[in-house]
Amino acid sequence: LDKSIKVSEKIDGAVGGTIELEGTLRGGKIEVKGTLVVPAGAFTGTRKISIKLRKRTASFNFGPSGTFDKPLLFNATISGLNLSGNNADFVYVQRNGQLTDIQSDATGINDGILYVVNAQLNHFSRYGWSK
């Protein structure tokens, strides 16, 4: 990818909320859409939550670090990539590079579109896809 995309918003953990990430890359050839749903009661207080699509890895960094009382739900699509096959897992990428599958309703590749539906995020860190 030629650049990163970042969005941030203040969310009251008692109330919850939604953060939308949208953008295009490579002159509009690649389209990115993401939605993070924070359920009411997910955490105490107000936090400035950020989502960043990393340009080198097409992975998502979420911040600030921390865990949640209820999982946050993340949905995303990236279209316009040259992808083969249908299988791709949405994973947590640990600092040492180890990958851990994340529970979701669906994840994969469909007609060249990389997608994840309702990935359950119990903490913030870096997430992405693996084959």
DSSP file (Angstrom, degrees, kcal/mol; ACC not computed):
  #  RESIDUE AA STRUCTURE BP1 BP2  ACC     N-H-->O    O-->H-N    N-H-->O    O-->H-N    TCO  KAPPA ALPHA  PHI   PSI    X-CA   Y-CA   Z-CA
    1    1 A L              0   0    0      0, 0.0     3,-0.1     0, 0.0    57,-0.0   0.000 360.0 360.0 360.0 154.0    0.0    0.0    0.0
    2    2 A D        +     0   0    0      1,-0.1     2,-0.3    54,-0.0    53,-0.1   0.615 360.0   4.6 -91.9 -13.1    1.2    3.5   -0.6
    3    3 A K  S    S-     0   0    0     52,-0.1     2,-0.2    51,-0.1    -1,-0.1  -0.984  71.7-106.2-160.1 166.3    0.1    5.1    2.6
    4    4 A S        -     0   0    0     -2,-0.3     2,-0.4    -3,-0.1    50,-0.2  -0.614  23.4-145.3 -93.3 158.4   -1.5    4.4    6.0
    5    5 A I  E     +A   53   0A   0     48,-1.3    48,-3.1    -2,-0.2     2,-0.4  -0.994  21.2 179.9-123.7 132.0   -5.1    5.4    7.0
    6    6 A K  E     +A   52   0A   0     -2,-0.4     2,-0.3    46,-0.2    46,-0.2  -0.988  10.3 172.5-137.3 144.3   -5.8    6.4   10.5
    7    7 A V  E     -A   51   0A   0     44,-2.2    44,-2.7    -2,-0.4     2,-0.3  -0.988   6.0-176.4-143.6 147.7   -8.9    7.5   12.4
    8    8 A S  E     +A   50   0A   0     -2,-0.3     2,-0.3    42,-0.2    42,-0.2  -0.992   3.6 174.0-145.5 153.9   -9.5    8.2   16.1
    9    9 A E  E     -A   49   0A   0     40,-2.4    40,-2.7    -2,-0.3     2,-0.4  -0.987  34.0-110.8-157.0 145.4  -12.5    9.1   18.3
   10   10 A K  E     -A   48   0A   0     -2,-0.3     2,-0.4    38,-0.3    38,-0.2  -0.685  36.7-171.6 -81.2 131.2  -13.3    9.5   22.0
   11   11 A I  E     -A   47   0A   0     36,-2.9    36,-2.4    -2,-0.4     2,-0.7  -0.989  22.2-138.8-127.6 131.2  -15.7    6.8   23.2
   12   12 A D  E >>  -A   46   0A   0     -2,-0.4     4,-3.4     4,-0.4     3,-0.8  -0.810  15.9-149.2 -84.2 115.9  -17.4    6.6   26.6
   13   13 A G  T 34 S+     0   0    0     32,-3.1    28,-2.3    -2,-0.7    29,-1.1   0.773  94.2  55.8 -60.7 -29.1  -17.1    3.0   27.7
   14   14 A A  T 34 S+     0   0    0     31,-0.3    -1,-0.3    26,-0.2    30,-0.1   0.835 119.3  31.6 -71.4 -32.0  -20.3    3.1   29.6
   15   15 A V  T <4 S-     0   0    0     -3,-0.8    25,-0.3    25,-0.2    -2,-0.2   0.822  97.3-154.6 -93.6 -38.2  -22.3    4.2   26.5
   16   16 A G     <  -     0   0    0     -4,-3.4    -4,-0.4    23,-0.2     2,-0.3  -0.327  13.9-173.4  86.0-175.2  -20.3    2.6   23.7
   17   17 A G  E     -F   38   0B   0     21,-2.2    21,-3.4    -6,-0.1     2,-0.4  -0.976  21.2 -95.2 168.0-175.2  -20.1    3.8   20.2
   18   18 A T  E     -F   37   0B   0     -2,-0.3     2,-0.4    19,-0.2    19,-0.2  -0.989  18.9-160.4-134.1 139.4  -18.9    3.1   16.6
   19   19 A I  E     -F   36   0B   0     17,-2.3    17,-2.6    -2,-0.4     2,-0.4  -0.985  11.3-155.1-120.8 129.7  -15.8    4.2   14.8
   20   20 A E  E     -F   35   0B   0     -2,-0.4     2,-0.5    15,-0.2    15,-0.2  -0.871   6.3-168.5-106.3 135.5  -15.7    4.1   11.0
   21   21 A L  E     +F   34   0B   0     13,-3.1    13,-2.8    -2,-0.4     2,-0.3  -0.991  19.2 159.2-121.8 121.8  -12.5    3.8    8.9
   22   22 A E  E     +F   33   0B   0     -2,-0.5     2,-0.3    11,-0.2    11,-0.2  -0.996   6.1 126.2-142.5 146.5  -12.7    4.4    5.2
   23   23 A G  E     -F   32   0B   0      9,-1.9     9,-3.1    -2,-0.3     2,-0.3  -0.958  39.4-120.8 178.8 168.7  -10.2    5.3    2.5
   24   24 A T  E     -F   31   0B   0     -2,-0.3     2,-0.3     7,-0.2     7,-0.2  -0.928  21.6-167.4-125.1 153.2   -8.7    4.6   -0.8
   25   25 A L  E  >> +F   30   0B   0      5,-2.6     5,-2.2    -2,-0.3     4,-0.6  -0.864  62.5  32.4-132.9 165.2   -5.1    3.9   -1.8
   26   26 A R  T >45S-     0   0    0     -2,-0.3     3,-1.3     1,-0.2    -1,-0.2   0.925 136.1 -47.9  51.4  52.3   -3.1    3.6   -5.0
   27   27 A G  T 345S-     0   0    0      1,-0.3    -1,-0.2    -3,-0.2    -2,-0.0   0.788 111.8 -50.2  63.9  28.9   -5.2    6.3   -6.8
   28   28 A G  T 345S+     0   0    0     -3,-0.4    -1,-0.3     2,-0.2    -2,-0.2   0.433 112.2 114.6  91.1   0.0   -8.5    4.7   -5.7
   29   29 A K  T <<5S+     0   0    0     -3,-1.3     2,-0.5    -4,-0.6    -3,-0.2   0.804  74.5  50.1 -73.1 -28.6   -7.6    1.2   -6.9
   30   30 A I  E   <S-F   25   0B   0     -5,-2.2    -5,-2.6     2,-0.0     2,-0.4  -0.948  72.9-164.7-113.6 128.6   -7.6   -0.2   -3.3
   31   31 A E  E     -FG  24  79B   0     48,-2.0    48,-2.6    -2,-0.5     2,-0.4  -0.948   1.7-166.8-117.3 131.4  -10.6    0.5   -1.1
   32   32 A V  E     +FG  23  78B   0     -9,-3.1    -9,-1.9    -2,-0.4     2,-0.4  -0.959   9.3 173.2-119.4 131.3  -10.6    0.0    2.7
   33   33 A K  E     +FG  22  77B   0     44,-2.4    44,-2.6    -2,-0.4     2,-0.3  -0.998   6.0 166.4-136.0 134.2  -13.6    0.0    4.9
   34   34 A G  E     -FG  21  76B   0    -13,-2.8   -13,-3.1    -2,-0.4     2,-0.4  -0.997  15.7-166.8-147.1 148.8  -13.7   -0.8    8.6
   35   35 A T  E     -FG  20  75B   0     40,-2.7    40,-2.4    -2,-0.3     2,-0.5  -0.991   3.8-164.3-137.2 126.6  -16.1   -0.5   11.5
   36   36 A L  E     -FG  19  74B   0    -17,-2.6   -17,-2.3    -2,-0.4     2,-0.6  -0.959   9.8-160.5-110.7 120.6  -15.3   -0.9   15.2
   37   37 A V  E     -FG  18  73B   0     36,-3.2    36,-2.2    -2,-0.5   -19,-0.2  -0.900   1.9-163.8-105.0 120.8  -18.3   -1.4   17.5
   38   38 A V  E     -F   17   0B   0    -21,-3.4   -21,-2.2    -2,-0.6    34,-0.1  -0.911  17.1-142.4-102.8 111.2  -17.8   -0.7   21.2
   39   39 A P    >   -     0   0    0      0, 0.0     3,-1.5     0, 0.0   -23,-0.2  -0.389  31.1 -89.8 -72.9 152.4  -20.7   -2.1   23.2
   40   40 A A  T 3  S+     0   0    0    -25,-0.3   -26,-0.2     1,-0.3   -25,-0.2  -0.370 115.5  24.9 -57.3 134.5  -22.0   -0.3   26.2
   41   41 A G  T 3  S+     0   0    0    -28,-2.3    -1,-0.3     2,-0.3   -27,-0.2   0.595  79.7 128.5  85.7  12.5  -20.1   -1.4   29.3
   42   42 A A  S <  S-     0   0    0     -3,-1.5    27,-3.4   -29,-1.1    28,-0.6   0.821  80.4  -9.8 -71.2 -30.3  -16.9   -2.5   27.4
   43   43 A F  S    S-     0   0    0    -30,-0.5     2,-0.4    25,-0.2    -2,-0.3  -0.971  75.5 -97.2-158.9 167.8  -14.7   -0.4   29.7
   44   44 A T  S    S-     0   0    0     -2,-0.3     2,-0.1   -31,-0.1     0, 0.0  -0.738  81.5  -0.9 -94.1 138.7  -14.8    2.3   32.4
   45   45 A G  S    S-     0   0    0     -2,-0.4   -32,-3.1   -33,-0.0     2,-0.4  -0.285  96.2 -52.4  85.5-169.9  -14.3    5.9   31.6
   46   46 A T  E     -A   12   0A   0    -34,-0.2     2,-0.4   -33,-0.1   -34,-0.2  -0.912  50.9-175.0-112.1 136.0  -13.6    7.7   28.2
   47   47 A R  E     -A   11   0A   0    -36,-2.4   -36,-2.9    -2,-0.4     2,-0.9  -0.971  29.1-128.3-129.7 144.5  -10.8    6.6   25.9
   48   48 A K  E     -A   10   0A   0     -2,-0.4     2,-0.4   -38,-0.2   -38,-0.3  -0.835  36.6-161.9 -88.5 107.1   -9.5    8.1   22.6
   49   49 A I  E     -A    9   0A   0    -40,-2.7   -40,-2.4    -2,-0.9     2,-0.4  -0.752   7.2-168.4 -97.7 135.5   -9.6    5.0   20.5
   50   50 A S  E     -AB   8  63A   0     13,-2.3    13,-1.8    -2,-0.4     2,-0.4  -0.928  12.9-164.9-125.6 149.7   -7.6    4.8   17.2
   51   51 A I  E     -AB   7  62A   0    -44,-2.7   -44,-2.2    -2,-0.4     2,-0.4  -1.000  11.7-176.4-128.6 129.5   -7.5    2.5   14.3
   52   52 A K  E     -AB   6  61A   0      9,-2.3     9,-2.9    -2,-0.4     2,-0.7  -0.987  19.4-147.6-130.8 124.9   -4.6    2.6   11.8
   53   53 A L  E     -AB   5  60A   0    -48,-3.1   -48,-1.3    -2,-0.4     2,-0.4  -0.822  26.2-136.0 -85.8 117.9   -4.2    0.6    8.7
   54   54 A R     >  -     0   0    0      5,-3.3     4,-1.9    -2,-0.7     5,-0.4  -0.610   4.7-147.6 -80.4 130.0   -0.5    0.0    8.3
   55   55 A K  T  4 S+     0   0    0     -2,-0.4    -1,-0.1     1,-0.2   -52,-0.1   0.819  91.4  51.6 -70.0 -32.1    0.7    0.5    4.8
   56   56 A R  T  4 S+     0   0    0      1,-0.2    -1,-0.2   -54,-0.1    -2,-0.0   0.810 127.1  18.4 -76.5 -29.0    3.5   -2.1    4.8
   57   57 A T  T  4 S-     0   0    0     -3,-0.2    -2,-0.2     2,-0.2    -1,-0.2   0.472  89.9-126.2-122.5  -4.1    1.4   -5.1    6.0
   58   58 A A     <  +     0   0    0     -4,-1.9     2,-0.2     1,-0.2    71,-0.2   0.841  67.9 135.7  53.5  34.2   -2.2   -4.2    5.5
   59   59 A S        -     0   0    0     -5,-0.4    -5,-3.3    69,-0.1     2,-0.5  -0.677  54.3-120.4-105.8 165.2   -2.7   -4.9    9.2
   60   60 A F  E     -BC  53 127A   0     67,-3.5    67,-2.9    -2,-0.2     2,-0.5  -0.908  15.2-159.2-111.2 130.4   -4.7   -2.8   11.7
   61   61 A N  E     -BC  52 126A   0     -9,-2.9    -9,-2.3    -2,-0.5     2,-0.4  -0.934  11.7-166.0-104.8 129.8   -3.2   -1.3   14.8
   62   62 A F  E     -B   51   0A   0     63,-2.6   -11,-0.2    -2,-0.5   -13,-0.0  -0.896  20.3-113.4-113.7 144.9   -5.7   -0.4   17.6
   63   63 A G  E     +B   50   0A   0    -13,-1.8   -13,-2.3    -2,-0.4     2,-0.2  -0.972  67.3  25.2-151.2 164.7   -5.0    1.8   20.5
   64   64 A P  S    S-     0   0    0      0, 0.0    60,-0.1     0, 0.0    -1,-0.1   0.606  81.3-113.6 -78.7 168.8   -4.5    2.5   23.3
   65   65 A S        +     0   0    0     -2,-0.2     2,-0.2    58,-0.1    60,-0.1  -0.266  63.9 102.2 -64.8 154.5   -3.4   -0.8   24.7
   66   66 A G        -     0   0    0     58,-0.5    58,-1.7     2,-0.0     2,-0.2  -0.805  60.1 -97.7 151.2 169.1   -5.7   -2.4   27.2
   67   67 A T  E     - H   0 123B   0     -2,-0.2     2,-0.3    56,-0.2    56,-0.2  -0.667  31.2-132.3-112.4 170.5   -8.3   -5.1   27.7
   68   68 A F  E     -     0   0B   0     54,-1.7   -25,-0.2    -2,-0.2   -26,-0.1  -0.897  15.4-138.5-128.4 152.8  -12.1   -4.9   27.7
   69   69 A D  E    S+     0   0B   0    -27,-3.4   -27,-0.2    -2,-0.3   -26,-0.1   0.759 102.0  25.0 -75.8 -27.1  -15.0   -6.2   29.9
   70   70 A K  E    S-     0   0B   0    -28,-0.6    -1,-0.2   -31,-0.1     2,-0.0  -0.989  98.9-101.4-133.8 142.0  -16.9   -7.0   26.7
   71   71 A P  E     -     0   0B   0      0, 0.0     2,-0.3     0, 0.0    51,-0.2  -0.358  30.4-132.5 -65.5 143.0  -15.4   -7.8   23.3
   72   72 A L  E     - H   0 121B   0     49,-2.6    49,-3.2   -34,-0.1     2,-0.5  -0.683  20.4-129.9 -87.8 148.9  -15.4   -5.1   20.7
   73   73 A L  E     -GH  37 120B   0    -36,-2.2   -36,-3.2    -2,-0.3     2,-0.4  -0.892  21.3-167.6-109.1 129.6  -16.6   -6.1   17.2
   74   74 A F  E     -GH  36 119B   0     45,-2.1    45,-2.7    -2,-0.5     2,-0.4  -0.958   6.5-178.3-120.8 131.2  -14.5   -5.3   14.2
   75   75 A N  E     +G   35   0B   0    -40,-2.4   -40,-2.7    -2,-0.4     2,-0.3  -0.979  14.1 163.7-123.7 138.1  -15.7   -5.6   10.5
   76   76 A A  E     -GH  34 116B   0     40,-2.1    40,-2.1    -2,-0.4     2,-0.3  -0.998  20.2-170.1-155.0 151.1  -13.4   -4.8    7.6
   77   77 A T  E     -GH  33 115B   0    -44,-2.6   -44,-2.4    -2,-0.3     2,-0.4  -0.994   2.7-169.4-136.5 143.9  -13.0   -5.2    3.8
   78   78 A I  E     -GH  32 114B   0     36,-2.3    36,-2.4    -2,-0.3     2,-0.3  -0.967  17.3-178.4-129.8 116.6  -10.0   -4.4    1.6
   79   79 A S  E     +G   31   0B   0    -48,-2.6   -48,-2.0    -2,-0.4    34,-0.2  -0.800  54.0  48.7-115.1 157.5  -10.8   -4.6   -2.1
   80   80 A G  S    S+     0   0    0      1,-0.4     2,-0.2    32,-0.3    -1,-0.2   0.477  74.8 128.8  95.9   4.1   -8.6   -4.1   -5.1
   81   81 A L        -     0   0    0     31,-0.7     2,-1.3    -3,-0.3    -1,-0.4  -0.603  67.5-116.5 -88.0 153.7   -5.7   -6.4   -4.0
   82   82 A N        +     0   0    0     -2,-0.2     2,-0.3    -3,-0.1    -1,-0.0  -0.739  55.3 160.6 -89.8  91.4   -4.4   -9.1   -6.2
   83   83 A L        -     0   0    0     -2,-1.3     2,-0.3    29,-0.1    -3,-0.0  -0.856  26.5-157.6-118.8 148.5   -5.3  -12.1   -4.1
   84   84 A S        +     0   0    0     -2,-0.3     3,-0.1     3,-0.1    -2,-0.0  -0.849  54.3  21.2-119.0 160.4   -5.7  -15.8   -4.9
   85   85 A G  S    S-     0   0    0     -2,-0.3    27,-0.3     1,-0.1    -2,-0.1  -0.124  74.0-105.0  78.8-178.1   -7.6  -18.5   -3.0
   86   86 A N  S    S+     0   0    0     24,-0.1    23,-2.4    25,-0.1     2,-0.4   0.515  83.8  91.9-121.6 -14.7  -10.6  -18.1   -0.7
   87   87 A N        +     0   0    0     21,-0.2     2,-0.3    44,-0.1    21,-0.2  -0.728  36.1 143.3 -97.5 132.5   -9.0  -18.8    2.7
   88   88 A A        -     0   0    0     -2,-0.4     2,-0.3    19,-0.3    43,-0.2  -0.875  31.4-146.5-159.5 131.4   -7.6  -16.1    5.1
   89   89 A D  E     -D  130   0A   0     41,-3.4    41,-2.2    -2,-0.3     2,-0.5  -0.767  15.8-128.4 -99.8 146.1   -7.8  -16.0    8.8
   90   90 A F  E     +D  129   0A   0     -2,-0.3    12,-2.4    12,-0.3     2,-0.3  -0.842  42.4 179.7 -91.7 128.3   -8.1  -12.8   10.9
   91   91 A V  E     -DE 128 101A   0     37,-3.6    37,-2.3    -2,-0.5     2,-0.5  -0.883  36.6-119.0-134.7 156.3   -5.3  -13.0   13.5
   92   92 A Y  E     -DE 127 100A   0      8,-3.0     8,-2.0    -2,-0.3     2,-0.7  -0.844  31.4-145.2 -88.6 129.7   -3.7  -11.2   16.5
   93   93 A V  E     -DE 126  99A   0     33,-2.8    33,-0.5    -2,-0.5     6,-0.2  -0.876  14.1-151.5-102.9 108.1   -0.1  -10.5   15.6
   94   94 A Q    >   -     0   0    0      4,-2.8     3,-2.2    -2,-0.7    31,-0.0  -0.297  29.3-104.2 -74.2 162.6    2.1  -10.8   18.8
   95   95 A R  T 3  S+     0   0    0      1,-0.3    -1,-0.1     2,-0.1    -2,-0.0   0.818 122.9  53.7 -56.2 -33.5    5.3   -8.8   19.1
   96   96 A N  T 3  S-     0   0    0      2,-0.1    -1,-0.3     1,-0.0     3,-0.1   0.416 123.1-105.4 -84.4   3.4    7.4  -11.9   18.5
   97   97 A G  S <  S+     0   0    0     -3,-2.2    -2,-0.1     1,-0.3     2,-0.1   0.333  72.4 144.1  91.7  -6.8    5.5  -12.5   15.2
   98   98 A Q        -     0   0    0     -5,-0.1    -4,-2.8     1,-0.1     2,-0.4  -0.413  41.6-139.5 -66.4 142.0    3.4  -15.4   16.5
   99   99 A L  E     -E   93   0A   0     -6,-0.2     2,-0.4    -3,-0.1    -6,-0.2  -0.870  15.7-169.4-108.9 136.8   -0.2  -15.4   15.1
  100  100 A T  E     -E   92   0A   0     -8,-2.0    -8,-3.0    -2,-0.4    -2,-0.0  -0.991  26.5-120.2-125.5 123.6   -3.3  -16.2   17.1
  101  101 A D  E     -E   91   0A   0     -2,-0.4     2,-0.4   -10,-0.2   -10,-0.2  -0.318  24.8-141.9 -61.2 141.7   -6.7  -16.8   15.4
  102  102 A I        -     0   0    0    -12,-2.4   -12,-0.3    19,-0.0     2,-0.2  -0.893  19.9-112.1-107.5 135.0   -9.4  -14.4   16.4
  103  103 A Q        +     0   0    0     -2,-0.4    17,-2.9    17,-0.3     2,-0.3  -0.458  52.1 152.5 -65.9 132.3  -13.0  -15.6   16.8
  104  104 A S        -     0   0    0     15,-0.2    14,-0.2    -2,-0.2    15,-0.2  -0.948  56.0-114.9-151.3 168.8  -15.3  -14.0   14.2
  105  105 A D  S    S-     0   0    0     12,-2.5     2,-0.3     1,-0.3    13,-0.2   0.824  97.3 -12.1 -76.6 -31.9  -18.5  -14.8   12.3
  106  106 A A  E     +I  117   0B   0     11,-1.2    11,-3.0    -3,-0.1    -1,-0.3  -0.959  60.3 173.6-165.5 148.5  -16.6  -15.0    9.0
  107  107 A T  E     +I  116   0B   0     -2,-0.3   -19,-0.3     9,-0.2     2,-0.3  -0.967  32.3  81.7-155.7 147.1  -13.2  -14.2    7.4
  108  108 A G  E    S-I  115   0B   0      7,-2.0     7,-2.6    -2,-0.3     2,-0.4  -0.998  70.4 -57.5 159.2-157.1  -11.6  -14.9    4.1
  109  109 A I  E     +I  114   0B   0    -23,-2.4     2,-0.4    -2,-0.3     5,-0.2  -0.997  39.2 179.2-127.7 129.2  -11.3  -13.8    0.5
  110  110 A N  E >  S-I  113   0B   0      3,-2.2     3,-1.7    -2,-0.4   -24,-0.1  -0.961  74.9 -21.9-135.2 115.6  -14.3  -13.4   -1.8
  111  111 A D  T 3  S-     0   0    0     -2,-0.4     3,-0.1     1,-0.3    -1,-0.1   0.875 129.2 -49.0  51.6  42.0  -13.9  -12.3   -5.4
  112  112 A G  T 3  S+     0   0    0    -27,-0.3   -31,-0.7     1,-0.2     2,-0.6   0.489 111.7 124.5  80.5   3.4  -10.5  -10.7   -4.5
  113  113 A I  E <   - I   0 110B   0     -3,-1.7    -3,-2.2   -34,-0.2     2,-0.4  -0.874  52.9-147.0-101.1 121.1  -12.0   -8.9   -1.4
  114  114 A L  E     +HI  78 109B   0    -36,-2.4   -36,-2.3    -2,-0.6     2,-0.3  -0.719  32.4 172.0 -82.2 130.8  -10.3   -9.6    1.9
  115  115 A Y  E     -HI  77 108B   0     -7,-2.6    -7,-2.0    -2,-0.4     2,-0.3  -0.967  29.9-171.1-144.9 156.8  -12.9   -9.5    4.7
  116  116 A V  E     -HI  76 107B   0    -40,-2.1   -40,-2.1    -2,-0.3     2,-0.5  -0.977  13.3-157.3-143.4 140.1  -13.7  -10.1    8.4
  117  117 A V  E    S- I   0 106B   0    -11,-3.0   -12,-2.5    -2,-0.3   -11,-1.2  -0.976  70.5 -17.7-123.2 121.7  -17.1  -10.1   10.0
  118  118 A N  E    S-     0   0B   0     -2,-0.5     2,-0.3   -14,-0.2   -43,-0.2   0.892  72.1-172.1  53.3  50.3  -17.6   -9.5   13.7
  119  119 A A  E     -H   74   0B   0    -45,-2.7   -45,-2.1   -15,-0.2     2,-0.8  -0.589  22.7-129.6 -68.1 131.2  -14.1  -10.2   14.9
  120  120 A Q  E     -H   73   0B   0    -17,-2.9     2,-0.7    -2,-0.3   -17,-0.3  -0.767  22.7-166.0 -91.8 108.8  -14.1  -10.2   18.7
  121  121 A L  E     +H   72   0B   0    -49,-3.2   -49,-2.6    -2,-0.8     3,-0.1  -0.852  16.4 173.7 -98.5 114.7  -11.4   -8.0   20.1
  122  122 A N  E    S+     0   0B   0     -2,-0.7   -54,-1.7   -51,-0.2     2,-0.3   0.552  73.6  10.6 -93.9 -10.9  -10.7   -8.6   23.8
  123  123 A H  E    S-H   67   0B   0    -56,-0.2     2,-0.4   -51,-0.1   -56,-0.2  -0.963  82.0-102.9-156.4 165.6   -7.7   -6.3   23.8
  124  124 A F        +     0   0    0    -58,-1.7   -58,-0.5    -2,-0.3     2,-0.2  -0.800  61.7 102.0-100.6 140.2   -6.0   -3.7   21.5
  125  125 A S  S    S-     0   0    0     -2,-0.4   -63,-2.6   -65,-0.1     2,-0.4  -0.821  75.5 -36.5-174.9-145.7   -2.9   -4.5   19.5
  126  126 A R  E     +CD  61  93A   0    -33,-0.5   -33,-2.8    -2,-0.2     2,-0.3  -0.880  55.3 178.6-104.8 133.7   -2.0   -5.4   15.9
  127  127 A Y  E     +CD  60  92A   0    -67,-2.9   -67,-3.5    -2,-0.4     2,-0.3  -0.942  12.0 137.2-130.6 151.0   -4.4   -7.6   13.9
  128  128 A G  E     - D   0  91A   0    -37,-2.3   -37,-3.6    -2,-0.3     2,-0.3  -0.887  45.4 -71.6-166.7-162.5   -4.3   -8.8   10.3
  129  129 A W  E     - D   0  90A   0     -2,-0.3     2,-0.3   -39,-0.2   -39,-0.2  -0.801  32.4-175.4-112.3 152.1   -4.8  -11.7    8.0
  130  130 A S  E       D   0  89A   0    -41,-2.2   -41,-3.4    -2,-0.3    -2,-0.0  -0.978 360.0 360.0-139.5 155.3   -2.9  -14.9    7.4
  131  131 A K              0   0    0     -2,-0.3   -44,-0.1   -43,-0.2    -1,-0.1   0.367 360.0 360.0-108.8 360.0   -3.3  -17.7    5.0
